[in-house]
Every structure is written in C-alpha cells, then in structure tokens.
C-alpha cells in the first residue's frame, strides 16, 4: 500500500493491462497460438455457445498467467472472435512474457 499524494490515505496499487485477443473456439485443445502484432491468438477448446468459450478463455488465460480466474475478464467482444481482455495484477510486459506459444 502507498499513500495517496497529498491526502495521507492508503490505497492498493495494482498493475493491470488490456490485451487484444483473437479467440478460435472449438479447437482440439486450448493453447496460445502466438502474437500477431499486438493481438494474442488463443485456441479455445470450448464451443462458442452461451458464453462457454469466453469462460474457457478467461480460465485458460488466468492459468497461463498464474492468476486467479477472477483476475481475467472480457471487456469487449463477448460475441466476437476479436475481444479485449482485462488482466488484473500484471503489466503488459509481464503478460506478454508469460503468454508465449509452445
């Protein structure tokens, strides 16, 4: 915790980042396919029905990043393959370093 400037109050300072993701549902297994410019391509095993692929994407990314599932959420693009994902607890540099294709 750090003091807020000029107020003497304490607040948590956590890093977060947003990642553009191209999701590919119905893959044989979930996997990071790699970076295409600033967009992360992720294959998701779950089908694109009733939000299952979004849930699987968040769970998979959280596991790959070493975070709790609640730290990863879809901000935009819930019904699209192109999504904007919010990651709490990591900077973009740390996230990029952890999300590499095998």
C-alpha positions as CSV (number, residue, x, y, z in Angstrom):
1,X,0.0,0.0,0.0
2,X,1.1,3.5,-0.7
3,X,0.0,6.9,0.5
4,X,-2.2,8.9,-1.9
5,X,-0.5,12.1,-2.8
6,X,-1.3,15.0,-0.5
7,X,-4.0,13.1,1.4
8,X,-2.2,10.7,3.7
9,X,-4.6,7.9,2.7
10,X,-3.5,4.4,1.9
11,X,-4.6,2.6,-1.3
12,X,-3.6,-0.6,-3.1
13,X,-1.6,-0.1,-6.2
14,X,-2.1,-3.0,-8.6
15,X,-1.0,-3.2,-12.2
16,X,-3.4,-4.2,-14.9
17,X,-3.4,-4.4,-18.6
18,X,-5.7,-4.9,-21.6
19,X,-4.9,-7.5,-24.3
20,X,-6.5,-7.7,-27.7
21,X,-7.3,-11.4,-28.3
22,X,-8.4,-13.3,-31.3
23,X,-10.2,-16.4,-30.0
24,X,-10.6,-19.5,-32.1
25,X,-13.3,-21.7,-30.5
26,X,-13.8,-25.5,-30.9
27,X,-10.1,-26.2,-31.0
28,X,-8.9,-29.7,-30.2
29,X,-7.3,-28.2,-27.0
30,X,-6.8,-24.8,-25.5
31,X,-3.5,-23.2,-26.4
32,X,-1.7,-20.0,-27.1
33,X,-1.1,-19.8,-30.8
34,X,1.1,-16.7,-30.6
35,X,1.2,-13.0,-31.0
36,X,0.2,-11.3,-34.3
37,X,1.4,-7.8,-33.8
38,X,-0.3,-6.6,-30.6
39,X,-3.1,-9.3,-30.8
40,X,-2.8,-12.6,-29.0
41,X,-4.3,-15.6,-30.8
42,X,-5.7,-18.2,-28.5
43,X,-7.3,-21.5,-29.4
44,X,-10.1,-22.4,-27.1
45,X,-11.4,-26.0,-26.7
46,X,-15.0,-24.8,-25.7
47,X,-17.7,-24.1,-28.3
48,X,-18.9,-20.6,-28.9
49,X,-22.3,-21.2,-27.3
50,X,-23.9,-19.4,-24.3
51,X,-20.6,-17.8,-23.3
52,X,-18.8,-21.1,-22.8
53,X,-15.8,-20.0,-25.0
54,X,-15.5,-16.7,-23.1
55,X,-15.4,-18.5,-19.7
56,X,-12.9,-21.1,-21.0
57,X,-10.8,-18.3,-22.5
58,X,-10.6,-16.4,-19.2
59,X,-9.9,-19.6,-17.2
60,X,-7.2,-20.6,-19.7
61,X,-5.5,-17.2,-19.7
62,X,-5.6,-17.0,-15.9
63,X,-3.9,-20.4,-15.7
64,X,-1.3,-19.5,-18.2
65,X,-0.6,-16.2,-16.4
66,X,-0.5,-17.7,-13.0
67,X,-3.5,-15.7,-11.7
68,X,-6.9,-16.4,-10.2
69,X,-9.7,-16.8,-12.8
70,X,-11.4,-13.6,-11.4
71,X,-8.4,-11.6,-12.5
72,X,-9.2,-12.1,-16.2
73,X,-12.3,-10.8,-17.8
74,X,-13.7,-10.0,-21.3
75,X,-14.3,-6.2,-21.6
76,X,-15.5,-6.1,-25.1
77,X,-16.3,-8.6,-27.9
78,X,-18.2,-11.2,-25.9
79,X,-19.9,-12.4,-29.2
80,X,-17.0,-11.8,-31.5
81,X,-13.7,-13.6,-32.1
82,X,-11.9,-10.3,-31.6
83,X,-12.0,-9.5,-27.9
84,X,-10.5,-7.0,-25.4
85,X,-9.5,-8.8,-22.2
86,X,-8.7,-7.1,-18.9
87,X,-5.9,-8.7,-16.8
88,X,-5.6,-7.5,-13.2
89,X,-2.2,-7.9,-11.4
90,X,0.2,-7.9,-14.4
91,X,1.7,-5.2,-16.6
92,X,1.5,-5.8,-20.4
93,X,5.2,-6.7,-20.4
94,X,4.8,-9.4,-17.8
95,X,1.7,-10.7,-19.6
96,X,3.5,-10.9,-22.9
97,X,6.4,-12.7,-21.4
98,X,4.2,-15.4,-19.9
99,X,2.0,-15.8,-22.9
100,X,4.2,-17.4,-25.5
101,X,3.3,-20.1,-27.9
102,X,4.9,-23.6,-27.3
